[in-house]
Amino acid sequence: MTVLPGLDCNHVVELVTDLLDGDLDAVTARRVEQHLTECPGCDAYVEQIHRTVGALGGATVEGLSPQAQQELVHAFRTFHRGA
């Protein structure tokens, strides 16, 4: 994935998964990393996502209690973007 000049916080949020998976081209990865050195909010966000993936990345549905499964399904069904 390549992003043109003008990388802002919204771009970083959109690219965080590709960044953490190592799926960005070298130019875009450098631009994201540069943005992170200049933006403490985005840096904290990316670090939080990195820690969350590290903690929960190996979680499976089978490892969740039936109640937790139901709560997650309910949360996804009732989630509204921008709400």
mmCIF file of the N, C-alpha and C atoms, coordinates in Angstrom:
data_MODEL
# 
_entry.id   MODEL 
# 
loop_
_atom_site.group_PDB 
_atom_site.id 
_atom_site.type_symbol 
_atom_site.label_atom_id 
_atom_site.label_alt_id 
_atom_site.label_comp_id 
_atom_site.label_asym_id 
_atom_site.label_entity_id 
_atom_site.label_seq_id 
_atom_site.pdbx_PDB_ins_code 
_atom_site.Cartn_x 
_atom_site.Cartn_y 
_atom_site.Cartn_z 
_atom_site.occupancy 
_atom_site.B_iso_or_equiv 
_atom_site.pdbx_formal_charge 
_atom_site.auth_seq_id 
_atom_site.auth_comp_id 
_atom_site.auth_asym_id 
_atom_site.auth_atom_id 
_atom_site.pdbx_PDB_model_num 
ATOM 1   N N  . MET A 1 1  ? 0.844   -1.183  0.000  1.00 0.00 ? 1  MET A N  1 
ATOM 2   C CA . MET A 1 1  ? 0.000   0.000   0.000  1.00 0.00 ? 1  MET A CA 1 
ATOM 3   C C  . MET A 1 1  ? 0.883   1.237   0.000  1.00 0.00 ? 1  MET A C  1 
ATOM 4   N N  . THR A 1 2  ? 0.592   2.195   -0.846 1.00 0.00 ? 2  THR A N  1 
ATOM 5   C CA . THR A 1 2  ? 1.363   3.424   -0.930 1.00 0.00 ? 2  THR A CA 1 
ATOM 6   C C  . THR A 1 2  ? 0.449   4.602   -0.642 1.00 0.00 ? 2  THR A C  1 
ATOM 7   N N  . VAL A 1 3  ? 0.973   5.548   0.147  1.00 0.00 ? 3  VAL A N  1 
ATOM 8   C CA . VAL A 1 3  ? 0.212   6.745   0.486  1.00 0.00 ? 3  VAL A CA 1 
ATOM 9   C C  . VAL A 1 3  ? 0.987   7.947   -0.035 1.00 0.00 ? 3  VAL A C  1 
ATOM 10  N N  . LEU A 1 4  ? 0.295   8.900   -0.619 1.00 0.00 ? 4  LEU A N  1 
ATOM 11  C CA . LEU A 1 4  ? 0.920   10.105  -1.145 1.00 0.00 ? 4  LEU A CA 1 
ATOM 12  C C  . LEU A 1 4  ? 1.246   11.074  -0.024 1.00 0.00 ? 4  LEU A C  1 
ATOM 13  N N  . PRO A 1 5  ? 2.010   12.138  -0.319 1.00 0.00 ? 5  PRO A N  1 
ATOM 14  C CA . PRO A 1 5  ? 2.373   13.129  0.705  1.00 0.00 ? 5  PRO A CA 1 
ATOM 15  C C  . PRO A 1 5  ? 1.152   13.658  1.458  1.00 0.00 ? 5  PRO A C  1 
ATOM 16  N N  . GLY A 1 6  ? 1.398   14.163  2.660  1.00 0.00 ? 6  GLY A N  1 
ATOM 17  C CA . GLY A 1 6  ? 0.333   14.705  3.473  1.00 0.00 ? 6  GLY A CA 1 
ATOM 18  C C  . GLY A 1 6  ? -0.196  13.713  4.484  1.00 0.00 ? 6  GLY A C  1 
ATOM 19  N N  . LEU A 1 7  ? 0.655   12.811  4.940  1.00 0.00 ? 7  LEU A N  1 
ATOM 20  C CA . LEU A 1 7  ? 0.257   11.798  5.916  1.00 0.00 ? 7  LEU A CA 1 
ATOM 21  C C  . LEU A 1 7  ? -0.189  12.495  7.199  1.00 0.00 ? 7  LEU A C  1 
ATOM 22  N N  . ASP A 1 8  ? -1.410  12.219  7.631  1.00 0.00 ? 8  ASP A N  1 
ATOM 23  C CA . ASP A 1 8  ? -1.913  12.812  8.862  1.00 0.00 ? 8  ASP A CA 1 
ATOM 24  C C  . ASP A 1 8  ? -2.386  11.715  9.810  1.00 0.00 ? 8  ASP A C  1 
ATOM 25  N N  . CYS A 1 9  ? -2.953  12.116  10.926 1.00 0.00 ? 9  CYS A N  1 
ATOM 26  C CA . CYS A 1 9  ? -3.397  11.153  11.944 1.00 0.00 ? 9  CYS A CA 1 
ATOM 27  C C  . CYS A 1 9  ? -4.415  10.161  11.389 1.00 0.00 ? 9  CYS A C  1 
ATOM 28  N N  . ASN A 1 10 ? -5.324  10.620  10.552 1.00 0.00 ? 10 ASN A N  1 
ATOM 29  C CA . ASN A 1 10 ? -6.318  9.717   9.963  1.00 0.00 ? 10 ASN A CA 1 
ATOM 30  C C  . ASN A 1 10 ? -5.654  8.637   9.123  1.00 0.00 ? 10 ASN A C  1 
ATOM 31  N N  . HIS A 1 11 ? -4.621  9.017   8.363  1.00 0.00 ? 11 HIS A N  1 
ATOM 32  C CA . HIS A 1 11 ? -3.888  8.032   7.569  1.00 0.00 ? 11 HIS A CA 1 
ATOM 33  C C  . HIS A 1 11 ? -3.227  6.997   8.478  1.00 0.00 ? 11 HIS A C  1 
ATOM 34  N N  . VAL A 1 12 ? -2.630  7.468   9.559  1.00 0.00 ? 12 VAL A N  1 
ATOM 35  C CA . VAL A 1 12 ? -1.945  6.548   10.478 1.00 0.00 ? 12 VAL A CA 1 
ATOM 36  C C  . VAL A 1 12 ? -2.935  5.534   11.038 1.00 0.00 ? 12 VAL A C  1 
ATOM 37  N N  . VAL A 1 13 ? -4.105  5.990   11.439 1.00 0.00 ? 13 VAL A N  1 
ATOM 38  C CA . VAL A 1 13 ? -5.126  5.082   11.962 1.00 0.00 ? 13 VAL A CA 1 
ATOM 39  C C  . VAL A 1 13 ? -5.506  4.053   10.904 1.00 0.00 ? 13 VAL A C  1 
ATOM 40  N N  . GLU A 1 14 ? -5.653  4.485   9.666  1.00 0.00 ? 14 GLU A N  1 
ATOM 41  C CA . GLU A 1 14 ? -6.005  3.563   8.590  1.00 0.00 ? 14 GLU A CA 1 
ATOM 42  C C  . GLU A 1 14 ? -4.896  2.556   8.291  1.00 0.00 ? 14 GLU A C  1 
ATOM 43  N N  . LEU A 1 15 ? -3.643  2.947   8.551  1.00 0.00 ? 15 LEU A N  1 
ATOM 44  C CA . LEU A 1 15 ? -2.494  2.116   8.182  1.00 0.00 ? 15 LEU A CA 1 
ATOM 45  C C  . LEU A 1 15 ? -1.933  1.285   9.327  1.00 0.00 ? 15 LEU A C  1 
ATOM 46  N N  . VAL A 1 16 ? -2.466  1.438   10.530 1.00 0.00 ? 16 VAL A N  1 
ATOM 47  C CA . VAL A 1 16 ? -1.843  0.798   11.692 1.00 0.00 ? 16 VAL A CA 1 
ATOM 48  C C  . VAL A 1 16 ? -1.743  -0.716  11.548 1.00 0.00 ? 16 VAL A C  1 
ATOM 49  N N  . THR A 1 17 ? -2.749  -1.377  11.037 1.00 0.00 ? 17 THR A N  1 
ATOM 50  C CA . THR A 1 17 ? -2.696  -2.831  10.890 1.00 0.00 ? 17 THR A CA 1 
ATOM 51  C C  . THR A 1 17 ? -1.607  -3.226  9.905  1.00 0.00 ? 17 THR A C  1 
ATOM 52  N N  . ASP A 1 18 ? -1.564  -2.542  8.759  1.00 0.00 ? 18 ASP A N  1 
ATOM 53  C CA . ASP A 1 18 ? -0.515  -2.840  7.780  1.00 0.00 ? 18 ASP A CA 1 
ATOM 54  C C  . ASP A 1 18 ? 0.870   -2.547  8.352  1.00 0.00 ? 18 ASP A C  1 
ATOM 55  N N  . LEU A 1 19 ? 0.991   -1.475  9.127  1.00 0.00 ? 19 LEU A N  1 
ATOM 56  C CA . LEU A 1 19 ? 2.269   -1.148  9.761  1.00 0.00 ? 19 LEU A CA 1 
ATOM 57  C C  . LEU A 1 19 ? 2.722   -2.271  10.682 1.00 0.00 ? 19 LEU A C  1 
ATOM 58  N N  . LEU A 1 20 ? 1.833   -2.690  11.572 1.00 0.00 ? 20 LEU A N  1 
ATOM 59  C CA . LEU A 1 20 ? 2.204   -3.722  12.545 1.00 0.00 ? 20 LEU A CA 1 
ATOM 60  C C  . LEU A 1 20 ? 2.429   -5.078  11.899 1.00 0.00 ? 20 LEU A C  1 
ATOM 61  N N  . ASP A 1 21 ? 1.767   -5.326  10.773 1.00 0.00 ? 21 ASP A N  1 
ATOM 62  C CA . ASP A 1 21 ? 1.959   -6.590  10.051 1.00 0.00 ? 21 ASP A CA 1 
ATOM 63  C C  . ASP A 1 21 ? 3.168   -6.549  9.124  1.00 0.00 ? 21 ASP A C  1 
ATOM 64  N N  . GLY A 1 22 ? 3.795   -5.376  8.987  1.00 0.00 ? 22 GLY A N  1 
ATOM 65  C CA . GLY A 1 22 ? 4.934   -5.243  8.093  1.00 0.00 ? 22 GLY A CA 1 
ATOM 66  C C  . GLY A 1 22 ? 4.543   -5.229  6.622  1.00 0.00 ? 22 GLY A C  1 
ATOM 67  N N  . ASP A 1 23 ? 3.310   -4.805  6.335  1.00 0.00 ? 23 ASP A N  1 
ATOM 68  C CA . ASP A 1 23 ? 2.794   -4.844  4.971  1.00 0.00 ? 23 ASP A CA 1 
ATOM 69  C C  . ASP A 1 23 ? 2.850   -3.502  4.231  1.00 0.00 ? 23 ASP A C  1 
ATOM 70  N N  . LEU A 1 24 ? 3.505   -2.502  4.813  1.00 0.00 ? 24 LEU A N  1 
ATOM 71  C CA . LEU A 1 24 ? 3.627   -1.219  4.131  1.00 0.00 ? 24 LEU A CA 1 
ATOM 72  C C  . LEU A 1 24 ? 4.881   -1.212  3.269  1.00 0.00 ? 24 LEU A C  1 
ATOM 73  N N  . ASP A 1 25 ? 4.819   -0.488  2.141  1.00 0.00 ? 25 ASP A N  1 
ATOM 74  C CA . ASP A 1 25 ? 6.037   -0.305  1.357  1.00 0.00 ? 25 ASP A CA 1 
ATOM 75  C C  . ASP A 1 25 ? 7.003   0.552   2.176  1.00 0.00 ? 25 ASP A C  1 
ATOM 76  N N  . ALA A 1 26 ? 8.268   0.526   1.818  1.00 0.00 ? 26 ALA A N  1 
ATOM 77  C CA . ALA A 1 26 ? 9.308   1.182   2.617  1.00 0.00 ? 26 ALA A CA 1 
ATOM 78  C C  . ALA A 1 26 ? 9.080   2.676   2.775  1.00 0.00 ? 26 ALA A C  1 
ATOM 79  N N  . VAL A 1 27 ? 8.647   3.337   1.710  1.00 0.00 ? 27 VAL A N  1 
ATOM 80  C CA . VAL A 1 27 ? 8.434   4.784   1.772  1.00 0.00 ? 27 VAL A CA 1 
ATOM 81  C C  . VAL A 1 27 ? 7.308   5.117   2.741  1.00 0.00 ? 27 VAL A C  1 
ATOM 82  N N  . THR A 1 28 ? 6.199   4.425   2.626  1.00 0.00 ? 28 THR A N  1 
ATOM 83  C CA . THR A 1 28 ? 5.060   4.698   3.510  1.00 0.00 ? 28 THR A CA 1 
ATOM 84  C C  . THR A 1 28 ? 5.409   4.354   4.960  1.00 0.00 ? 28 THR A C  1 
ATOM 85  N N  . ALA A 1 29 ? 6.097   3.249   5.171  1.00 0.00 ? 29 ALA A N  1 
ATOM 86  C CA . ALA A 1 29 ? 6.497   2.867   6.534  1.00 0.00 ? 29 ALA A CA 1 
ATOM 87  C C  . ALA A 1 29 ? 7.367   3.954   7.158  1.00 0.00 ? 29 ALA A C  1 
ATOM 88  N N  . ARG A 1 30 ? 8.315   4.502   6.391  1.00 0.00 ? 30 ARG A N  1 
ATOM 89  C CA . ARG A 1 30 ? 9.166   5.584   6.909  1.00 0.00 ? 30 ARG A CA 1 
ATOM 90  C C  . ARG A 1 30 ? 8.340   6.820   7.236  1.00 0.00 ? 30 ARG A C  1 
ATOM 91  N N  . ARG A 1 31 ? 7.366   7.124   6.375  1.00 0.00 ? 31 ARG A N  1 
ATOM 92  C CA . ARG A 1 31 ? 6.527   8.300   6.615  1.00 0.00 ? 31 ARG A CA 1 
ATOM 93  C C  . ARG A 1 31 ? 5.659   8.121   7.852  1.00 0.00 ? 31 ARG A C  1 
ATOM 94  N N  . VAL A 1 32 ? 5.137   6.919   8.059  1.00 0.00 ? 32 VAL A N  1 
ATOM 95  C CA . VAL A 1 32 ? 4.352   6.643   9.271  1.00 0.00 ? 32 VAL A CA 1 
ATOM 96  C C  . VAL A 1 32 ? 5.249   6.765   10.490 1.00 0.00 ? 32 VAL A C  1 
ATOM 97  N N  . GLU A 1 33 ? 6.424   6.153   10.429 1.00 0.00 ? 33 GLU A N  1 
ATOM 98  C CA . GLU A 1 33 ? 7.355   6.229   11.561 1.00 0.00 ? 33 GLU A CA 1 
ATOM 99  C C  . GLU A 1 33 ? 7.725   7.688   11.858 1.00 0.00 ? 33 GLU A C  1 
ATOM 100 N N  . GLN A 1 34 ? 7.934   8.492   10.823 1.00 0.00 ? 34 GLN A N  1 
ATOM 101 C CA . GLN A 1 34 ? 8.236   9.908   11.029 1.00 0.00 ? 34 GLN A CA 1 
ATOM 102 C C  . GLN A 1 34 ? 7.068   10.600  11.714 1.00 0.00 ? 34 GLN A C  1 
ATOM 103 N N  . HIS A 1 35 ? 5.849   10.326  11.263 1.00 0.00 ? 35 HIS A N  1 
ATOM 104 C CA . HIS A 1 35 ? 4.667   10.921  11.885 1.00 0.00 ? 35 HIS A CA 1 
ATOM 105 C C  . HIS A 1 35 ? 4.608   10.539  13.364 1.00 0.00 ? 35 HIS A C  1 
ATOM 106 N N  . LEU A 1 36 ? 4.920   9.277   13.670 1.00 0.00 ? 36 LEU A N  1 
ATOM 107 C CA . LEU A 1 36 ? 4.862   8.824   15.062 1.00 0.00 ? 36 LEU A CA 1 
ATOM 108 C C  . LEU A 1 36 ? 5.875   9.548   15.937 1.00 0.00 ? 36 LEU A C  1 
ATOM 109 N N  . THR A 1 37 ? 7.024   9.937   15.374 1.00 0.00 ? 37 THR A N  1 
ATOM 110 C CA . THR A 1 37 ? 8.008   10.677  16.176 1.00 0.00 ? 37 THR A CA 1 
ATOM 111 C C  . THR A 1 37 ? 7.539   12.093  16.467 1.00 0.00 ? 37 THR A C  1 
ATOM 112 N N  . GLU A 1 38 ? 6.624   12.596  15.636 1.00 0.00 ? 38 GLU A N  1 
ATOM 113 C CA . GLU A 1 38 ? 6.145   13.972  15.776 1.00 0.00 ? 38 GLU A CA 1 
ATOM 114 C C  . GLU A 1 38 ? 4.782   14.077  16.451 1.00 0.00 ? 38 GLU A C  1 
ATOM 115 N N  . CYS A 1 39 ? 4.086   12.960  16.608 1.00 0.00 ? 39 CYS A N  1 
ATOM 116 C CA . CYS A 1 39 ? 2.710   12.993  17.114 1.00 0.00 ? 39 CYS A CA 1 
ATOM 117 C C  . CYS A 1 39 ? 2.561   12.025  18.283 1.00 0.00 ? 39 CYS A C  1 
ATOM 118 N N  . PRO A 1 40 ? 2.623   12.527  19.510 1.00 0.00 ? 40 PRO A N  1 
ATOM 119 C CA . PRO A 1 40 ? 2.520   11.638  20.673 1.00 0.00 ? 40 PRO A CA 1 
ATOM 120 C C  . PRO A 1 40 ? 1.192   10.884  20.740 1.00 0.00 ? 40 PRO A C  1 
ATOM 121 N N  . GLY A 1 41 ? 0.113   11.484  20.245 1.00 0.00 ? 41 GLY A N  1 
ATOM 122 C CA . GLY A 1 41 ? -1.189  10.813  20.263 1.00 0.00 ? 41 GLY A CA 1 
ATOM 123 C C  . GLY A 1 41 ? -1.197  9.573   19.382 1.00 0.00 ? 41 GLY A C  1 
ATOM 124 N N  . CYS A 1 42 ? -0.687  9.710   18.177 1.00 0.00 ? 42 CYS A N  1 
ATOM 125 C CA . CYS A 1 42 ? -0.630  8.559   17.265 1.00 0.00 ? 42 CYS A CA 1 
ATOM 126 C C  . CYS A 1 42 ? 0.366   7.522   17.767 1.00 0.00 ? 42 CYS A C  1 
ATOM 127 N N  . ASP A 1 43 ? 1.488   7.986   18.297 1.00 0.00 ? 43 ASP A N  1 
ATOM 128 C CA . ASP A 1 43 ? 2.477   7.058   18.840 1.00 0.00 ? 43 ASP A CA 1 
ATOM 129 C C  . ASP A 1 43 ? 1.858   6.214   19.952 1.00 0.00 ? 43 ASP A C  1 
ATOM 130 N N  . ALA A 1 44 ? 1.112   6.850   20.845 1.00 0.00 ? 44 ALA A N  1 
ATOM 131 C CA . ALA A 1 44 ? 0.448   6.120   21.936 1.00 0.00 ? 44 ALA A CA 1 
ATOM 132 C C  . ALA A 1 44 ? -0.609  5.164   21.380 1.00 0.00 ? 44 ALA A C  1 
ATOM 133 N N  . TYR A 1 45 ? -1.338  5.599   20.369 1.00 0.00 ? 45 TYR A N  1 
ATOM 134 C CA . TYR A 1 45 ? -2.367  4.751   19.757 1.00 0.00 ? 45 TYR A CA 1 
ATOM 135 C C  . TYR A 1 45 ? -1.752  3.495   19.149 1.00 0.00 ? 45 TYR A C  1 
ATOM 136 N N  . VAL A 1 46 ? -0.701  3.673   18.356 1.00 0.00 ? 46 VAL A N  1 
ATOM 137 C CA . VAL A 1 46 ? -0.053  2.529   17.716 1.00 0.00 ? 46 VAL A CA 1 
ATOM 138 C C  . VAL A 1 46 ? 0.518   1.587   18.772 1.00 0.00 ? 46 VAL A C  1 
ATOM 139 N N  . GLU A 1 47 ? 1.114   2.131   19.819 1.00 0.00 ? 47 GLU A N  1 
ATOM 140 C CA . GLU A 1 47 ? 1.657   1.289   20.895 1.00 0.00 ? 47 GLU A CA 1 
ATOM 141 C C  . GLU A 1 47 ? 0.538   0.523   21.595 1.00 0.00 ? 47 GLU A C  1 
ATOM 142 N N  . GLN A 1 48 ? -0.592  1.168   21.816 1.00 0.00 ? 48 GLN A N  1 
ATOM 143 C CA . GLN A 1 48 ? -1.732  0.497   22.449 1.00 0.00 ? 48 GLN A CA 1 
ATOM 144 C C  . GLN A 1 48 ? -2.241  -0.652  21.577 1.00 0.00 ? 48 GLN A C  1 
ATOM 145 N N  . ILE A 1 49 ? -2.358  -0.421  20.294 1.00 0.00 ? 49 ILE A N  1 
ATOM 146 C CA . ILE A 1 49 ? -2.798  -1.482  19.383 1.00 0.00 ? 49 ILE A CA 1 
ATOM 147 C C  . ILE A 1 49 ? -1.775  -2.615  19.372 1.00 0.00 ? 49 ILE A C  1 
ATOM 148 N N  . HIS A 1 50 ? -0.491  -2.262  19.346 1.00 0.00 ? 50 HIS A N  1 
ATOM 149 C CA . HIS A 1 50 ? 0.574   -3.277  19.367 1.00 0.00 ? 50 HIS A CA 1 
ATOM 150 C C  . HIS A 1 50 ? 0.469   -4.145  20.625 1.00 0.00 ? 50 HIS A C  1 
ATOM 151 N N  . ARG A 1 51 ? 0.269   -3.519  21.778 1.00 0.00 ? 51 ARG A N  1 
ATOM 152 C CA . ARG A 1 51 ? 0.137   -4.272  23.044 1.00 0.00 ? 51 ARG A CA 1 
ATOM 153 C C  . ARG A 1 51 ? -1.122  -5.120  23.048 1.00 0.00 ? 51 ARG A C  1 
ATOM 154 N N  . THR A 1 52 ? -2.214  -4.599  22.523 1.00 0.00 ? 52 THR A N  1 
ATOM 155 C CA . THR A 1 52 ? -3.468  -5.347  22.479 1.00 0.00 ? 52 THR A CA 1 
ATOM 156 C C  . THR A 1 52 ? -3.325  -6.586  21.605 1.00 0.00 ? 52 THR A C  1 
ATOM 157 N N  . VAL A 1 53 ? -2.731  -6.420  20.433 1.00 0.00 ? 53 VAL A N  1 
ATOM 158 C CA . VAL A 1 53 ? -2.517  -7.564  19.543 1.00 0.00 ? 53 VAL A CA 1 
ATOM 159 C C  . VAL A 1 53 ? -1.606  -8.584  20.213 1.00 0.00 ? 53 VAL A C  1 
ATOM 160 N N  . GLY A 1 54 ? -0.575  -8.106  20.900 1.00 0.00 ? 54 GLY A N  1 
ATOM 161 C CA . GLY A 1 54 ? 0.327   -9.019  21.601 1.00 0.00 ? 54 GLY A CA 1 
ATOM 162 C C  . GLY A 1 54 ? -0.370  -9.805  22.697 1.00 0.00 ? 54 GLY A C  1 
ATOM 163 N N  . ALA A 1 55 ? -1.273  -9.139  23.395 1.00 0.00 ? 55 ALA A N  1 
ATOM 164 C CA . ALA A 1 55 ? -1.974  -9.797  24.507 1.00 0.00 ? 55 ALA A CA 1 
ATOM 165 C C  . ALA A 1 55 ? -3.092  -10.708 24.025 1.00 0.00 ? 55 ALA A C  1 
ATOM 166 N N  . LEU A 1 56 ? -3.773  -10.317 22.964 1.00 0.00 ? 56 LEU A N  1 
ATOM 167 C CA . LEU A 1 56 ? -4.963  -11.050 22.531 1.00 0.00 ? 56 LEU A CA 1 
ATOM 168 C C  . LEU A 1 56 ? -4.819  -11.739 21.186 1.00 0.00 ? 56 LEU A C  1 
ATOM 169 N N  . GLY A 1 57 ? -3.686  -11.573 20.540 1.00 0.00 ? 57 GLY A N  1 
ATOM 170 C CA . GLY A 1 57 ? -3.498  -12.104 19.204 1.00 0.00 ? 57 GLY A CA 1 
ATOM 171 C C  . GLY A 1 57 ? -3.707  -13.603 19.088 1.00 0.00 ? 57 GLY A C  1 
ATOM 172 N N  . GLY A 1 58 ? -3.438  -14.350 20.160 1.00 0.00 ? 58 GLY A N  1 
ATOM 173 C CA . GLY A 1 58 ? -3.600  -15.797 20.122 1.00 0.00 ? 58 GLY A CA 1 
ATOM 174 C C  . GLY A 1 58 ? -4.932  -16.276 20.661 1.00 0.00 ? 58 GLY A C  1 
ATOM 175 N N  . ALA A 1 59 ? -5.807  -15.349 21.009 1.00 0.00 ? 59 ALA A N  1 
ATOM 176 C CA . ALA A 1 59 ? -7.105  -15.733 21.568 1.00 0.00 ? 59 ALA A CA 1 
ATOM 177 C C  . ALA A 1 59 ? -7.949  -16.437 20.506 1.00 0.00 ? 59 ALA A C  1 
ATOM 178 N N  . THR A 1 60 ? -8.691  -17.434 20.948 1.00 0.00 ? 60 THR A N  1 
ATOM 179 C CA . THR A 1 60 ? -9.594  -18.153 20.054 1.00 0.00 ? 60 THR A CA 1 
ATOM 180 C C  . THR A 1 60 ? -11.009 -18.085 20.605 1.00 0.00 ? 60 THR A C  1 
ATOM 181 N N  . VAL A 1 61 ? -11.966 -18.276 19.733 1.00 0.00 ? 61 VAL A N  1 
ATOM 182 C CA . VAL A 1 61 ? -13.362 -18.297 20.161 1.00 0.00 ? 61 VAL A CA 1 
ATOM 183 C C  . VAL A 1 61 ? -13.566 -19.400 21.198 1.00 0.00 ? 61 VAL A C  1 
ATOM 184 N N  . GLU A 1 62 ? -12.930 -20.542 20.963 1.00 0.00 ? 62 GLU A N  1 
ATOM 185 C CA . GLU A 1 62 ? -13.087 -21.677 21.876 1.00 0.00 ? 62 GLU A CA 1 
ATOM 186 C C  . GLU A 1 62 ? -12.573 -21.358 23.285 1.00 0.00 ? 62 GLU A C  1 
ATOM 187 N N  . GLY A 1 63 ? -11.659 -20.383 23.388 1.00 0.00 ? 63 GLY A N  1 
ATOM 188 C CA . GLY A 1 63 ? -11.113 -20.010 24.686 1.00 0.00 ? 63 GLY A CA 1 
ATOM 189 C C  . GLY A 1 63 ? -11.993 -19.052 25.467 1.00 0.00 ? 63 GLY A C  1 
ATOM 190 N N  . LEU A 1 64 ? -13.054 -18.578 24.844 1.00 0.00 ? 64 LEU A N  1 
ATOM 191 C CA . LEU A 1 64 ? -13.965 -17.638 25.507 1.00 0.00 ? 64 LEU A CA 1 
ATOM 192 C C  . LEU A 1 64 ? -15.146 -18.373 26.121 1.00 0.00 ? 64 LEU A C  1 
ATOM 193 N N  . SER A 1 65 ? -15.603 -17.864 27.232 1.00 0.00 ? 65 SER A N  1 
ATOM 194 C CA . SER A 1 65 ? -16.804 -18.433 27.838 1.00 0.00 ? 65 SER A CA 1 
ATOM 195 C C  . SER A 1 65 ? -17.996 -18.127 26.937 1.00 0.00 ? 65 SER A C  1 
ATOM 196 N N  . PRO A 1 66 ? -19.059 -18.916 27.040 1.00 0.00 ? 66 PRO A N  1 
ATOM 197 C CA . PRO A 1 66 ? -20.259 -18.618 26.244 1.00 0.00 ? 66 PRO A CA 1 
ATOM 198 C C  . PRO A 1 66 ? -20.780 -17.208 26.499 1.00 0.00 ? 66 PRO A C  1 
ATOM 199 N N  . GLN A 1 67 ? -20.705 -16.742 27.734 1.00 0.00 ? 67 GLN A N  1 
ATOM 200 C CA . GLN A 1 67 ? -21.173 -15.387 28.036 1.00 0.00 ? 67 GLN A CA 1 
ATOM 201 C C  . GLN A 1 67 ? -20.306 -14.343 27.323 1.00 0.00 ? 67 GLN A C  1 
ATOM 202 N N  . ALA A 1 68 ? -18.993 -14.531 27.339 1.00 0.00 ? 68 ALA A N  1 
ATOM 203 C CA . ALA A 1 68 ? -18.104 -13.593 26.651 1.00 0.00 ? 68 ALA A CA 1 
ATOM 204 C C  . ALA A 1 68 ? -18.374 -13.597 25.153 1.00 0.00 ? 68 ALA A C  1 
ATOM 205 N N  . GLN A 1 69 ? -18.619 -14.761 24.579 1.00 0.00 ? 69 GLN A N  1 
ATOM 206 C CA . GLN A 1 69 ? -18.940 -14.853 23.159 1.00 0.00 ? 69 GLN A CA 1 
ATOM 207 C C  . GLN A 1 69 ? -20.212 -14.061 22.844 1.00 0.00 ? 69 GLN A C  1 
ATOM 208 N N  . GLN A 1 70 ? -21.232 -14.235 23.671 1.00 0.00 ? 70 GLN A N  1 
ATOM 209 C CA . GLN A 1 70 ? -22.495 -13.527 23.456 1.00 0.00 ? 70 GLN A CA 1 
ATOM 210 C C  . GLN A 1 70 ? -22.306 -12.015 23.582 1.00 0.00 ? 70 GLN A C  1 
ATOM 211 N N  . GLU A 1 71 ? -21.518 -11.595 24.554 1.00 0.00 ? 71 GLU A N  1 
ATOM 212 C CA . GLU A 1 71 ? -21.280 -10.162 24.752 1.00 0.00 ? 71 GLU A CA 1 
ATOM 213 C C  . GLU A 1 71 ? -20.538 -9.551  23.565 1.00 0.00 ? 71 GLU A C  1 
ATOM 214 N N  . LEU A 1 72 ? -19.575 -10.282 23.021 1.00 0.00 ? 72 LEU A N  1 
ATOM 215 C CA . LEU A 1 72 ? -18.846 -9.782  21.855 1.00 0.00 ? 72 LEU A CA 1 
ATOM 216 C C  . LEU A 1 72 ? -19.751 -9.690  20.629 1.00 0.00 ? 72 LEU A C  1 
ATOM 217 N N  . VAL A 1 73 ? -20.552 -10.714 20.400 1.00 0.00 ? 73 VAL A N  1 
ATOM 218 C CA . VAL A 1 73 ? -21.480 -10.688 19.271 1.00 0.00 ? 73 VAL A CA 1 
ATOM 219 C C  . VAL A 1 73 ? -22.439 -9.510  19.414 1.00 0.00 ? 73 VAL A C  1 
ATOM 220 N N  . HIS A 1 74 ? -22.953 -9.305  20.613 1.00 0.00 ? 74 HIS A N  1 
ATOM 221 C CA . HIS A 1 74 ? -23.863 -8.178  20.861 1.00 0.00 ? 74 HIS A CA 1 
ATOM 222 C C  . HIS A 1 74 ? -23.149 -6.851  20.600 1.00 0.00 ? 74 HIS A C  1 
ATOM 223 N N  . ALA A 1 75 ? -21.915 -6.714  21.074 1.00 0.00 ? 75 ALA A N  1 
ATOM 224 C CA . ALA A 1 75 ? -21.165 -5.470  20.888 1.00 0.00 ? 75 ALA A CA 1 
ATOM 225 C C  . ALA A 1 75 ? -20.945 -5.187  19.403 1.00 0.00 ? 75 ALA A C  1 
ATOM 226 N N  . PHE A 1 76 ? -20.589 -6.201  18.629 1.00 0.00 ? 76 PHE A N  1 
ATOM 227 C CA . PHE A 1 76 ? -20.373 -5.998  17.195 1.00 0.00 ? 76 PHE A CA 1 
ATOM 228 C C  . PHE A 1 76 ? -21.679 -5.667  16.479 1.00 0.00 ? 76 PHE A C  1 
ATOM 229 N N  . ARG A 1 77 ? -22.756 -6.293  16.881 1.00 0.00 ? 77 ARG A N  1 
ATOM 230 C CA . ARG A 1 77 ? -24.038 -6.041  16.213 1.00 0.00 ? 77 ARG A CA 1 
ATOM 231 C C  . ARG A 1 77 ? -24.587 -4.663  16.523 1.00 0.00 ? 77 ARG A C  1 
ATOM 232 N N  . THR A 1 78 ? -24.278 -4.129  17.686 1.00 0.00 ? 78 THR A N  1 
ATOM 233 C CA . THR A 1 78 ? -24.843 -2.839  18.083 1.00 0.00 ? 78 THR A CA 1 
ATOM 234 C C  . THR A 1 78 ? -23.868 -1.681  17.896 1.00 0.00 ? 78 THR A C  1 
ATOM 235 N N  . PHE A 1 79 ? -22.662 -1.956  17.442 1.00 0.00 ? 79 PHE A N  1 
ATOM 236 C CA . PHE A 1 79 ? -21.665 -0.908  17.232 1.00 0.00 ? 79 PHE A CA 1 
ATOM 237 C C  . PHE A 1 79 ? -22.065 -0.033  16.058 1.00 0.00 ? 79 PHE A C  1 
ATOM 238 N N  . HIS A 1 80 ? -21.979 1.254   16.249 1.00 0.00 ? 80 HIS A N  1 
ATOM 239 C CA . HIS A 1 80 ? -22.268 2.208   15.181 1.00 0.00 ? 80 HIS A CA 1 
ATOM 240 C C  . HIS A 1 80 ? -21.068 3.122   15.033 1.00 0.00 ? 80 HIS A C  1 
ATOM 241 N N  . ARG A 1 81 ? -20.497 3.170   13.839 1.00 0.00 ? 81 ARG A N  1 
ATOM 242 C CA . ARG A 1 81 ? -19.348 4.063   13.592 1.00 0.00 ? 81 ARG A CA 1 
ATOM 243 C C  . ARG A 1 81 ? -19.754 5.502   13.856 1.00 0.00 ? 81 ARG A C  1 
ATOM 244 N N  . GLY A 1 82 ? -18.858 6.192   14.530 1.00 0.00 ? 82 GLY A N  1 
ATOM 245 C CA . GLY A 1 82 ? -19.081 7.604   14.795 1.00 0.00 ? 82 GLY A CA 1 
ATOM 246 C C  . GLY A 1 82 ? -20.038 7.875   15.940 1.00 0.00 ? 82 GLY A C  1 
ATOM 247 N N  . ALA A 1 83 ? -20.528 6.820   16.566 1.00 0.00 ? 83 ALA A N  1 
ATOM 248 C CA . ALA A 1 83 ? -21.480 7.024   17.668 1.00 0.00 ? 83 ALA A CA 1 
ATOM 249 C C  . ALA A 1 83 ? -20.772 7.366   18.944 1.00 0.00 ? 83 ALA A C  1 
# 
